[in-house]
Amino acid sequence: MKNKMSRNALLQKVLFVLLVVLFFMFALWAQQPPAKAPAPEYKIPPEAAAKVNPVKPTSESLAKGKKLYGFDCAMCHGANGDGKGDMASDMKNVTDFTKPDALKSRTDGELFYVIRNGKGEMPPEGDRAKDDDIWNMVNYIRSLAKK
């Protein structure tokens, strides 16, 4: 009888340990972050892409654009637009504006939209800048490939 009781006690201990292990395994599994869904494809509305830059690329426009670029863009895109700013090493696909092909297929409206609304890791300019300020930046960014 004693042998039977010790066998039951042993069986209960084994079941208890098994339940505890299963509980902790479930608890660890439940803490795993959910799998990330793929990022939605970035699309610029056709009406935004079709916008025409109302600001002519005068020396005044380029100077204003360069000043704003220095504050908001150079940290990632580089002071000369080469895509090698201080923060670019932590990011993927930072555009090199000095390459003529980099913006060849982009309209001014598309550039305006990306600057205003951001894209990926690039934060949006949002309402901090007036439209003309952003158009000046578009003019300046375009000028970087011509140097």
ABEGO torsion letter per residue (X at the ends): XAAAAAAAAAAAAAAAAAAAAAAAAAAAAAABBBBBBBBBBBBBBAAAAABBBABBBBAAAAAAAAAAAAAAAAAAAEAAGAGABAAAAABBGBBBAABAAAAAABBAAAAAAAAAAEBEABBBAEAABBAAAAAAAAAAAAAAAAX
